[in-house]
Amino acid sequence: MLWLFSDLLGRAFEGWLVPFLGFFLLPWTTLAYAVMWSGGSNGVAGFEWFIVAFAFLIDLGSHAQGGRRRRG
């Protein structure tokens, strides 16, 4: 919905390939980066990188959990 009804991802990323792949492979990381990018300074700096890294860990955890459920 965010991709269709706003330009948040377009402002944070140049082109369409990175947000397209990120939206399917690392959705929380992509969303966090885009939100932090548009947060005010039109860039990601300082504590905002912590938020992006935390979203990355959430994405990794969800991929690992999916792998465990398939094996179990």
N, C-alpha and C positions, 0 to 999 in steps of 0.2 A: 504494500500500500504506500509505503514511504517513497519508494522508487517511482511509482506512478503519479502520485499527487503532490510531490514537492521536488525542489531542485537541490536538496541537501547533499545527495551523493554526487551530483554534477559539480557542485562548488568545491567539494573536497578532493575529488579525483579528476585528472585529465583523461579524457577518453571514456570508453565504456567497458573495456575488457577487465580491468582490475576490479571495479565494483561488481561486475557480473560474476566473476569467479569468486570474489570474496563473499558475495551474498550467499552463494551456495556452499562454499567450503569453510569459511570463517565468518558466519553472519554477525555474531556479537562483536567481533573485532572490527569488522567493517562499519557497523553501526556506531560503535563507540568512537572510532576515528573520525567519522563524518560529523558526529555531534560535537566532539572536541574541537574539530577544525573550525566549525562555524560558531564556536562559543564566544567569540568576541575579538580575538586577535587575528583571525583568519590564518591559523596555524596551530600546531600542537606543541606545547612547551611545558616544561616543569611538571607539576603534579598531574597534568592531563595525560602524560605518558604512562603514569601509574594506572589510570583508568583504562587506557588502551591495553596495557599489559595484563590487567586483571580480566578484561574481556577475552583476551587471547587464552588465558588459563581456563576460563569457562568453556571456550570452544574446544580446547584440547581435552578437557574432562568429559565433555559430552561425546566426543569421538571415541575416547577410551572406554566409556561406559557402554556405548553401542557395540564395540568390539567384544567386550566381556559378555554382554547379553547374547550375542550371536553364538559364541563358543559354549555358553552355559546352557 
